[in-house]
Amino acid sequence: MAAGMGYSSWASRIPQVRDELGLSPGALGLMLLVVAIGSLIALPTAGVVVHRFGAIRTVSVMSLLCLSGLAFAGIGVQIGTPAVVAGLLLLGFGNGCWDVAMNVEAAAVEQRLGRSIMSRFHAGFSVGTVVGALSGAGANAIHLSVTVHLVVVAVLLAATVPLAAQRFLAAADDAHQGERHGPLVAWRERRTVLVGLFVLTMAFTEGTGNDWLGVAAIDGYGASAATGSLAYVVFVVSMTTGRWFGPHVLDRHGRVAVLRASALTSLVGLLIVVFGPDLWSALLGTVLWGLGAALGFPVGVSAAADDPRRAAARVSVVSTIGYVAFLAGPALVGAIGNHVGVLKALLVTAGLLGCGVVLAGATRPLPAEPHTAG
């Protein structure tokens, strides 16, 4: 929840940051790219870090690094674009390792319970994004500065996350530290790479909504700043709903069928957002877009962690490939938006959703393997 609130607090103020710094769509896209760059620097070695130090210590340290970046980005709005970029780089780096460690821990809990509950952990993340988005909308409504808003959020979360990490499963840390397979071997596994590519398509879909829906509502439909933030709130509420109720659907119909239906639902919603006649139809499309995007990332991570002995390495690989979407997405949408407008630029997501329908087959559960008694 804390990770979602931290990122969402930043994302909910993107239109105001753009205005404060006087950025064009292309320049804003490049600035948003920095968060993904920071994460991609961290992610390739995140599996090694979790493998060596365990999820508890990784989350405790990397969350503080991420939240320091959030506070610095907020302060940087008063200084200039380079300062914001430095803060976002730190935010992305800390978030990359934090994300992998959380997912490894969540996979261990899921396997211990024997049910498909990974998406509910991500629903917790989404609840955090809702809280962060609402805080951004509220801050806009009372004209609270971006700097004060982000610094307060960072301080509050930094005081709670390391304490919460102490309640993780210590046994899960012991298991991953005792893993016999080298963490870098997973990069040569065909299934792991294909799952990563599927996660990339859905991460692009999710990330485009997070980064650009508020701006698209303002620029494409003439919405106010507060209403633009509301469009983002609708998106994250829809994702949270899909992630919370998703386990029942997954256990009944299986990963592949549910993920293919999810990608198609998101595609329909995206097309309504872009081609709808007014803001209200766009908000309806946003609901479908969010519901369809909800399960892609968490279920892909769950598929990567099917074998607990190799979970840290495989989750790291899948997350790294998935985060390429966050690297390419903001800049690509921004560059296209310079020529056709942000709203029409969102259509670039449609082609990737089509690929996601095909790649969903890679998430099919691994057959159970007999384990040698120790």
C-alpha positions as CSV (number, residue, x, y, z in Angstrom):
1,M,0.0,0.0,0.0
2,A,2.8,2.4,0.9
3,A,4.6,1.9,-2.4
4,G,1.4,2.6,-4.3
5,M,0.6,5.7,-2.3
6,G,4.1,7.1,-2.8
7,Y,4.1,6.7,-6.5
8,S,0.5,7.8,-6.9
9,S,1.0,11.0,-4.9
10,W,3.7,11.9,-7.5
11,A,1.6,10.8,-10.5
12,S,-1.5,12.7,-9.3
13,R,0.5,16.0,-9.5
14,I,2.1,15.5,-12.9
15,P,-0.1,18.0,-14.6
16,Q,0.8,20.6,-12.0
17,V,4.5,19.8,-12.3
18,R,4.2,20.2,-16.0
19,D,2.7,23.6,-15.6
20,E,5.2,24.7,-12.9
21,L,8.1,23.8,-15.0
22,G,6.6,24.8,-18.4
23,L,7.1,21.5,-20.1
24,S,5.9,20.4,-23.5
25,P,4.3,16.9,-23.9
26,G,7.6,15.6,-25.3
27,A,9.7,17.1,-22.4
28,L,7.3,15.8,-19.8
29,G,7.5,12.3,-21.4
30,L,11.3,12.4,-21.1
31,M,11.1,13.5,-17.5
32,L,8.7,10.7,-16.7
33,L,11.2,8.4,-18.4
34,V,13.7,9.0,-15.6
35,V,11.6,7.0,-13.0
36,A,11.8,3.9,-15.3
37,I,15.5,4.4,-15.9
38,G,16.1,4.4,-12.2
39,S,14.1,1.2,-11.8
40,L,15.8,-0.5,-14.8
41,I,19.2,0.3,-13.3
42,A,18.1,-1.5,-10.1
43,L,16.0,-4.4,-11.4
44,P,18.6,-6.6,-13.2
45,T,20.5,-7.1,-9.9
46,A,17.4,-6.9,-7.6
47,G,17.1,-10.7,-7.6
48,V,20.7,-11.0,-6.5
49,V,20.1,-8.5,-3.7
50,V,17.0,-10.3,-2.5
51,H,18.8,-13.6,-2.8
52,R,21.6,-12.3,-0.7
53,F,20.0,-10.1,1.9
54,G,16.3,-11.3,2.0
55,A,13.1,-9.4,1.5
56,I,13.0,-7.8,5.0
57,R,16.2,-5.9,4.7
58,T,15.8,-5.1,1.0
59,V,12.3,-3.5,1.6
60,S,13.5,-1.6,4.7
61,V,16.5,0.0,2.9
62,M,15.1,0.5,-0.6
63,S,11.8,2.0,0.6
64,L,13.7,4.7,2.4
65,L,15.8,5.4,-0.7
66,C,12.6,5.6,-2.8
67,L,10.8,7.9,-0.5
68,S,13.9,10.2,-0.2
69,G,13.7,10.5,-4.0
70,L,10.0,11.4,-3.7
71,A,10.7,14.2,-1.3
72,F,13.6,15.5,-3.3
73,A,11.4,15.5,-6.5
74,G,8.9,17.6,-4.6
75,I,11.5,20.1,-3.4
76,G,13.0,20.1,-6.9
77,V,9.8,21.7,-8.4
78,Q,10.9,24.9,-6.6
79,I,14.5,24.6,-8.0
80,G,14.1,23.4,-11.6
81,T,13.8,20.4,-13.9
82,P,17.3,18.9,-13.2
83,A,16.5,18.7,-9.4
84,V,13.2,16.9,-10.2
85,V,15.0,14.5,-12.5
86,A,17.5,13.7,-9.8
87,G,14.7,13.0,-7.3
88,L,12.9,10.8,-9.8
89,L,16.0,8.8,-10.6
90,L,16.4,8.0,-6.9
91,L,12.7,7.2,-6.6
92,G,12.9,4.8,-9.5
93,F,16.0,3.0,-8.2
94,G,14.7,2.5,-4.8
95,N,11.3,1.4,-6.1
96,G,12.8,-1.2,-8.4
97,C,14.4,-3.3,-5.7
98,W,11.5,-2.6,-3.3
99,D,9.1,-4.0,-5.9
100,V,11.0,-7.2,-6.5
101,A,11.4,-7.9,-2.8
102,M,7.7,-7.3,-2.1
103,N,6.7,-9.6,-4.9
104,V,9.0,-12.4,-3.8
105,E,7.5,-12.2,-0.3
106,A,4.0,-12.1,-1.6
107,A,4.7,-15.2,-3.8
108,A,5.9,-17.1,-0.7
109,V,2.7,-16.2,1.2
110,E,0.6,-17.2,-1.8
111,Q,2.3,-20.6,-2.1
112,R,2.0,-21.2,1.6
113,L,-1.8,-20.6,1.4
114,G,-2.2,-22.5,-1.8
115,R,-4.6,-20.0,-3.4
116,S,-4.3,-17.4,-6.2
117,I,-4.1,-14.3,-4.0
118,M,-1.1,-12.4,-5.6
119,S,-3.5,-9.9,-7.2
120,R,-4.8,-9.0,-3.7
121,F,-1.4,-7.9,-2.6
122,H,-1.3,-5.8,-5.7
123,A,-4.8,-4.6,-4.8
124,G,-3.1,-3.3,-1.6
125,F,-0.7,-1.4,-3.8
126,S,-3.7,-0.1,-5.8
127,V,-5.5,1.0,-2.6
128,G,-2.4,3.0,-1.9
129,T,-2.6,4.5,-5.4
130,V,-6.2,5.5,-4.7
131,V,-5.2,7.1,-1.4
132,G,-2.4,8.9,-3.1
133,A,-4.6,10.0,-6.0
134,L,-7.2,11.3,-3.7
135,S,-4.5,13.2,-1.7
136,G,-3.4,14.7,-5.0
137,A,-7.0,15.7,-6.0
138,G,-7.5,17.2,-2.5
139,A,-4.2,19.1,-2.7
140,N,-5.3,20.5,-6.0
141,A,-8.6,21.5,-4.6
142,I,-7.1,23.5,-1.7
143,H,-4.2,24.8,-3.9
144,L,-1.5,23.0,-1.7
145,S,1.9,23.2,-3.4
146,V,3.4,20.1,-5.0
147,T,6.4,20.5,-2.7
148,V,4.6,20.4,0.6
149,H,2.3,17.6,-0.5
150,L,5.1,15.2,-1.6
151,V,7.4,15.9,1.3
152,V,4.6,15.2,3.8
153,V,3.7,12.0,2.1
154,A,7.4,10.8,2.0
155,V,7.9,11.5,5.7
156,L,4.8,9.7,6.7
157,L,5.6,6.6,4.7
158,A,9.2,6.5,5.7
159,A,8.2,6.3,9.3
160,T,6.0,3.2,8.7
161,V,7.4,1.0,5.9
162,P,10.5,-0.4,7.7
163,L,8.3,-1.3,10.7
164,A,5.8,-3.2,8.5
165,A,8.6,-5.1,6.8
166,Q,9.6,-6.7,10.1
167,R,6.4,-8.7,10.0
168,F,7.4,-10.6,6.8
169,L,7.9,-14.4,6.7
170,A,11.4,-15.0,8.0
171,A,11.2,-18.5,6.6
172,A,10.7,-17.1,3.1
173,D,14.0,-15.1,3.5
174,D,15.8,-18.3,4.6
175,A,14.5,-20.2,1.6
176,H,15.6,-17.7,-1.0
177,Q,19.0,-17.2,0.6
178,G,19.4,-21.0,0.3
179,E,18.4,-21.1,-3.3
180,R,20.7,-23.4,-5.3
181,H,20.2,-21.9,-8.7
182,G,22.2,-18.8,-9.8
183,P,20.0,-15.7,-10.0
184,L,21.3,-14.8,-13.5
185,V,20.4,-18.2,-15.0
186,A,16.8,-17.1,-15.4
187,W,17.6,-14.7,-18.2
188,R,18.2,-17.8,-20.4
189,E,14.8,-19.4,-19.7
190,R,12.3,-19.2,-22.6
191,R,9.2,-19.3,-20.4
192,T,10.5,-16.6,-18.0
193,V,11.3,-14.3,-20.9
194,L,7.9,-14.8,-22.5
195,V,6.2,-14.1,-19.2
196,G,8.3,-11.0,-19.0
197,L,7.1,-9.9,-22.4
198,F,3.5,-10.4,-21.4
199,V,4.0,-8.4,-18.3
200,L,5.6,-5.7,-20.5
201,T,2.4,-5.3,-22.6
202,M,0.3,-5.0,-19.5
203,A,2.7,-2.8,-17.7
204,F,2.7,-0.4,-20.7
205,T,-1.1,-0.4,-20.5
206,E,-1.1,0.3,-16.8
207,G,1.7,2.8,-17.0
208,T,0.1,4.8,-19.8
209,G,-3.1,5.1,-17.7
210,N,-1.1,6.2,-14.6
211,D,1.0,8.8,-16.4
212,W,-1.2,10.2,-19.1
213,L,-4.9,9.9,-18.3
214,G,-5.0,13.1,-16.2
215,V,-3.2,15.0,-18.9
216,A,-5.4,13.5,-21.7
217,A,-8.6,14.4,-19.8
218,I,-7.4,18.0,-19.5
219,D,-6.0,18.4,-23.0
220,G,-8.4,16.2,-24.9
221,Y,-11.7,17.0,-23.1
222,G,-11.1,20.4,-21.6
223,A,-11.3,19.1,-18.0
224,S,-10.2,21.1,-15.0
225,A,-7.1,20.2,-13.0
226,A,-9.3,18.6,-10.3
227,T,-11.3,16.7,-12.8
228,G,-8.1,15.5,-14.5
229,S,-7.0,14.1,-11.2
230,L,-10.5,12.5,-10.8
231,A,-10.0,10.6,-14.1
232,Y,-6.8,9.1,-12.6
233,V,-8.7,8.2,-9.4
234,V,-11.3,6.4,-11.5
235,F,-8.5,4.4,-13.2
236,V,-6.8,3.3,-10.0
237,V,-10.1,2.5,-8.3
238,S,-11.0,0.3,-11.2
239,M,-7.7,-1.5,-11.0
240,T,-8.0,-2.0,-7.3
241,T,-11.5,-3.5,-7.8
242,G,-10.2,-5.9,-10.5
243,R,-7.3,-7.0,-8.3
244,W,-9.4,-7.6,-5.2
245,F,-12.0,-9.7,-6.9
246,G,-9.6,-11.3,-9.4
247,P,-8.6,-14.3,-7.3
248,H,-12.1,-15.9,-7.5
249,V,-12.1,-15.6,-11.3
250,L,-8.6,-16.9,-11.6
251,D,-9.2,-20.0,-9.4
252,R,-12.4,-20.7,-11.4
253,H,-11.2,-20.1,-15.0
254,G,-7.4,-20.3,-14.9
255,R,-4.7,-17.7,-15.7
256,V,-4.6,-17.9,-19.5
257,A,-8.3,-17.4,-20.1
258,V,-8.7,-14.6,-17.6
259,L,-5.6,-12.7,-18.8
260,R,-6.7,-12.9,-22.4
261,A,-10.2,-11.6,-21.5
262,S,-8.5,-8.9,-19.4
263,A,-6.4,-7.6,-22.3
264,L,-9.4,-7.5,-24.5
265,T,-11.4,-5.6,-21.9
266,S,-8.6,-3.1,-21.5
267,L,-8.5,-2.6,-25.3
268,V,-12.2,-1.8,-25.5
269,G,-11.9,0.7,-22.7
270,L,-8.9,2.4,-24.3
271,L,-10.8,2.8,-27.6
272,I,-13.8,4.4,-25.7
273,V,-11.4,6.8,-23.9
274,V,-9.9,8.0,-27.2
275,F,-12.9,8.1,-29.4
276,G,-15.7,8.8,-26.9
277,P,-17.9,11.8,-27.6
278,D,-17.4,13.5,-24.2
279,L,-15.7,13.3,-20.8
280,W,-18.4,11.1,-19.3
281,S,-17.9,8.4,-21.9
282,A,-14.2,8.7,-21.5
283,L,-14.6,8.0,-17.7
284,L,-16.7,4.9,-18.6
285,G,-13.9,3.7,-20.9
286,T,-11.4,4.4,-18.1
287,V,-13.3,2.0,-15.8
288,L,-12.9,-0.8,-18.5
289,W,-9.3,0.1,-19.1
290,G,-8.5,-0.1,-15.4
291,L,-10.4,-3.4,-14.9
292,G,-8.7,-5.0,-17.8
293,A,-5.2,-3.9,-16.8
294,A,-5.6,-5.0,-13.2
295,L,-4.4,-8.6,-13.3
296,G,-1.6,-8.5,-15.9
297,F,1.4,-7.5,-13.7
298,P,0.5,-9.4,-10.5
299,V,-0.5,-12.7,-12.3
300,G,2.6,-12.5,-14.4
301,V,4.7,-12.1,-11.3
302,S,2.9,-15.0,-9.7
303,A,3.6,-17.2,-12.8
304,A,7.3,-16.2,-12.6
305,A,7.4,-17.4,-9.0
306,D,5.7,-20.8,-9.6
307,D,8.9,-22.5,-8.4
308,P,9.8,-21.0,-5.0
309,R,13.4,-22.1,-5.4
310,R,13.9,-19.8,-8.3
311,A,11.4,-17.1,-7.4
312,A,13.8,-14.2,-6.6
313,A,15.7,-14.6,-9.9
314,R,12.6,-15.1,-12.1
315,V,10.7,-12.3,-10.5
316,S,13.7,-10.0,-11.1
317,V,13.8,-10.9,-14.8
318,V,10.1,-10.5,-15.4
319,S,10.0,-7.2,-13.5
320,T,13.0,-5.9,-15.5
321,I,11.4,-6.8,-18.8
322,G,8.1,-5.4,-17.7
323,Y,9.7,-2.1,-16.6
324,V,10.9,-1.5,-20.1
325,A,7.3,-0.5,-20.7
326,F,7.7,2.3,-18.1
327,L,11.0,3.3,-19.8
328,A,9.5,3.4,-23.3
329,G,5.9,4.4,-22.6
330,P,6.1,7.9,-21.3
331,A,8.6,9.1,-23.9
332,L,6.8,7.4,-26.7
333,V,3.3,8.8,-25.8
334,G,4.9,12.2,-25.3
335,A,6.7,12.2,-28.6
336,I,3.5,11.1,-30.5
337,G,1.5,13.6,-28.4
338,N,3.6,16.5,-29.7
339,H,2.1,15.8,-33.2
340,V,-1.4,14.4,-32.7
341,G,-2.2,15.3,-29.1
342,V,-2.0,13.2,-26.0
343,L,-5.4,11.7,-26.3
344,K,-4.8,10.2,-29.8
345,A,-1.3,9.2,-28.7
346,L,-2.8,6.7,-26.2
347,L,-3.6,4.5,-29.2
348,V,-0.1,3.2,-29.2
349,T,-1.2,1.0,-26.3
350,A,-3.7,-0.9,-28.5
351,G,-1.1,-2.8,-30.5
352,L,0.6,-4.0,-27.4
353,L,-2.7,-5.2,-25.9
354,G,-3.1,-7.4,-29.0
355,C,0.3,-8.9,-28.4
356,G,-0.7,-9.5,-24.7
357,V,-3.6,-11.6,-25.8
358,V,-1.2,-14.0,-27.5
359,L,1.6,-13.9,-24.9
360,A,-0.8,-14.7,-22.1
361,G,-0.3,-18.4,-22.8
362,A,3.2,-18.3,-21.4
363,T,1.7,-17.8,-17.9
364,R,0.2,-21.3,-17.8
365,P,1.2,-22.9,-14.4
366,L,4.3,-25.1,-14.3
367,P,3.7,-28.8,-13.7
368,A,4.4,-29.9,-10.2
369,E,8.0,-31.2,-9.7
370,P,8.9,-33.8,-7.2
371,H,11.3,-32.5,-4.6
372,T,14.2,-34.6,-3.2
373,A,14.0,-35.1,0.5
374,G,16.8,-33.3,2.3
